[in-house]
Amino acid sequence: MIELPEFVRISLGTAIKLGLKPGRVDENFSTAFLMTYHEGGCVADCAFCPQATSSESNPALLSRIGWPKYGVGMVSQVLAESPGFDRVCIQCLNYSGVVKDALALVSIAKRVENAKISISIPPISPSEMQLFVDAKVDNIGIALDACSPDVFDQIKGKGRRSGYSWDGHIASIRAAQEVFGKGRVTTHLVVGLGEEESELAKFLIEMKEMGVRVALFAFTPVKGTQMAQRAQPDIGVYRRVQILRDLLQRNLITREQVVLDERGRITFDLPRDSLKGLLGSGNSFRVTGCPGCNRPYYNEKPSGVMYNYFRPLTEAEVERALAEAEVVI
């Protein structure tokens, strides 16, 4: 019998949908988000993360989202009784025993009838990955966050004395593809950590060639973290990255058709009319991640710039996003 941990964190939107917090969530909100709870926090020290060892942020935050703590038994019960979730996404801190706790949360997630289960976890061994395959987890994510070895070292590797390394994360992603199979492995890319636009393009192309899905995030400064004073990324850069990721994912562009202009911006060697037709649905600008992911307001305030739309875009929003990208008239 699986031993359950005492506590679990769930995203604020999940808590509201489960009736544990007052408020309302959008009708498109269909993923339950759980996060492992550990009294000692996360042993990693990623410079942008409220869960980092050096962070002075509220420990109930991840990005700008609140993650209140609840008893596991209560969450297990209300999850099983709550309709409307198509997916359960489990976020994992890094600490000794996280695999055991994550497997326990998978057992809870299975109480949500017919829901797909995803897990985002630090690098683990292939034998530990197999435990999640055996537990019927659909997708695994191993977050690089940075798009290059140098940026990785600065924000979560050598410069943070975390034990993380770019090569180690890449090796873990490749191992996950062997265990889970291609098409079932994701990684995270946070735009705005100090990289060049050319590095973002190179990363997306290489991940596509590896067969890895990329979940895009806009860097979000959080009070109390080491990067609290850094601004969010330029929306034009983010839109171009979104477009490139989408075109690559749909096999609509090749490496050779991705070029940089005289200002170092991503452009596309495709007929302009054709490009506008390919992007007309607005899906390029929606939340990305595991199939069906639609996390709301992870990088944005409802009144602010909408980096990732968690719902279908209106015609006006599509036109605005295309104008922000500066690649389509």
Backbone hydrogen bonds, N-H to C=O, Kabsch-Sander energy under -0.5 kcal/mol:
donor,donor_aa,acceptor,acceptor_aa,energy
4,L,2,I,-0.6
8,V,70,Y,-2.3
9,R,35,M,-2.7
10,I,68,P,-2.0
11,S,33,F,-1.7
12,L,66,G,-2.1
15,A,11,S,-2.5
16,I,12,L,-2.4
17,K,13,G,-2.5
18,L,14,T,-2.1
19,G,16,I,-1.4
20,L,15,A,-2.7
21,K,15,A,-1.1
29,F,26,D,-1.9
30,S,28,N,-0.8
32,A,87,R,-2.5
34,L,32,A,-0.6
34,L,89,C,-2.8
35,M,9,R,-3.0
36,T,91,Q,-2.3
37,Y,7,F,-0.6
41,G,38,H,-2.3
42,C,51,Q,-1.0
43,V,94,N,-3.2
47,A,155,I,-2.9
49,C,46,C,-1.5
52,A,49,C,-1.6
53,T,44,A,-1.6
55,S,52,A,-1.0
56,E,224,G,-3.0
61,L,58,N,-1.7
62,L,65,I,-1.9
64,R,298,Y,-1.0
65,I,62,L,-1.8
67,W,60,A,-3.8
70,Y,8,V,-2.7
72,V,6,E,-2.2
75,V,71,G,-2.0
76,S,72,V,-2.8
77,Q,73,G,-1.9
78,V,74,M,-2.5
79,L,75,V,-2.4
80,A,76,S,-1.7
81,E,77,Q,-1.1
82,S,78,V,-1.0
82,S,79,L,-0.6
86,D,30,S,-2.8
86,D,84,G,-0.6
87,R,30,S,-1.5
88,V,116,K,-2.5
89,C,32,A,-3.0
90,I,88,V,-0.5
90,I,118,S,-2.5
91,Q,34,L,-3.3
91,Q,89,C,-0.6
92,C,120,S,-1.8
95,Y,93,L,-0.6
98,V,95,Y,-1.8
101,D,97,G,-2.0
102,A,98,V,-3.0
103,L,99,V,-2.4
104,A,100,K,-1.6
105,L,101,D,-2.0
106,V,102,A,-2.0
107,S,103,L,-1.7
108,I,104,A,-1.3
109,A,105,L,-2.7
110,K,106,V,-1.9
111,R,108,I,-2.0
112,V,109,A,-2.0
113,E,111,R,-0.9
115,A,112,V,-1.8
116,K,86,D,-2.5
118,S,88,V,-2.6
119,I,139,N,-1.9
120,S,90,I,-2.9
121,I,119,I,-0.5
121,I,141,G,-2.5
129,M,125,S,-2.3
130,Q,126,P,-2.1
131,L,127,S,-0.9
132,F,128,E,-1.0
132,F,129,M,-0.7
133,V,129,M,-1.8
134,D,130,Q,-2.8
135,A,131,L,-1.2
136,K,133,V,-1.9
137,V,132,F,-2.5
138,D,117,I,-2.1
139,N,117,I,-1.5
140,I,184,R,-2.3
141,G,119,I,-2.9
142,I,186,T,-2.2
144,L,142,I,-0.5
144,L,188,H,-0.5
145,D,188,H,-2.4
146,A,144,L,-2.8
152,F,148,S,-2.6
153,D,149,P,-2.5
154,Q,150,D,-1.7
155,I,151,V,-2.2
156,K,152,F,-2.7
157,G,152,F,-1.5
159,G,153,D,-2.0
160,R,157,G,-1.8
161,R,157,G,-0.6
161,R,158,K,-1.3
162,S,157,G,-1.2
169,H,165,S,-2.2
170,I,166,W,-2.6
171,A,167,D,-2.4
172,S,168,G,-1.9
173,I,169,H,-2.3
174,R,170,I,-2.4
175,A,171,A,-2.2
176,A,172,S,-2.3
177,Q,173,I,-1.8
178,E,174,R,-1.5
179,V,175,A,-2.1
180,F,176,A,-3.4
181,G,176,A,-0.7
181,G,177,Q,-1.0
183,G,211,G,-1.0
184,R,181,G,-1.5
186,T,140,I,-2.4
187,T,213,R,-1.9
189,L,215,A,-2.6
190,V,145,D,-3.1
191,V,189,L,-0.6
191,V,217,F,-3.1
200,L,196,E,-1.5
201,A,197,E,-2.0
202,K,198,S,-2.3
203,F,199,E,-2.3
204,L,200,L,-2.3
205,I,201,A,-2.2
206,E,202,K,-2.4
207,M,203,F,-2.7
208,K,204,L,-2.1
209,E,205,I,-2.3
210,M,206,E,-1.5
211,G,207,M,-0.9
211,G,208,K,-0.8
212,V,207,M,-2.8
213,R,185,V,-2.1
215,A,187,T,-2.9
216,L,214,V,-0.6
217,F,189,L,-2.4
219,F,191,V,-3.0
225,T,222,V,-2.0
226,Q,47,A,-0.7
227,M,47,A,-1.2
228,A,225,T,-1.3
230,R,227,M,-1.4
238,Y,234,D,-2.1
239,R,235,I,-2.6
240,R,236,G,-2.1
241,V,237,V,-2.2
242,Q,238,Y,-2.5
243,I,239,R,-2.5
244,L,240,R,-2.5
245,R,241,V,-2.6
246,D,242,Q,-2.3
247,L,243,I,-2.7
248,L,244,L,-2.5
249,Q,245,R,-2.4
250,R,246,D,-2.0
251,N,248,L,-1.6
252,L,247,L,-3.1
253,I,247,L,-0.6
257,Q,254,T,-1.0
258,V,255,R,-1.5
259,V,257,Q,-0.7
259,V,267,T,-2.0
261,D,265,R,-2.2
264,G,261,D,-2.2
267,T,259,V,-3.3
269,D,257,Q,-3.1
270,L,268,F,-2.3
275,L,271,P,-2.7
276,K,272,R,-2.5
277,G,273,D,-1.9
278,L,274,S,-2.1
279,L,275,L,-1.4
280,G,276,K,-0.6
280,G,277,G,-0.7
282,G,279,L,-1.6
285,F,282,G,-1.7
286,R,283,N,-1.6
287,V,309,Y,-2.4
293,C,290,C,-2.2
304,G,301,K,-2.0
307,Y,305,V,-1.1
309,Y,285,F,-2.6
309,Y,307,Y,-0.5
318,V,314,T,-2.2
319,E,315,E,-2.1
320,R,316,A,-2.2
321,A,317,E,-2.5
322,L,318,V,-2.5
323,A,319,E,-2.2
324,E,320,R,-2.4
325,A,321,A,-1.7
326,E,322,L,-1.0
327,V,322,L,-0.8
328,V,322,L,-0.7
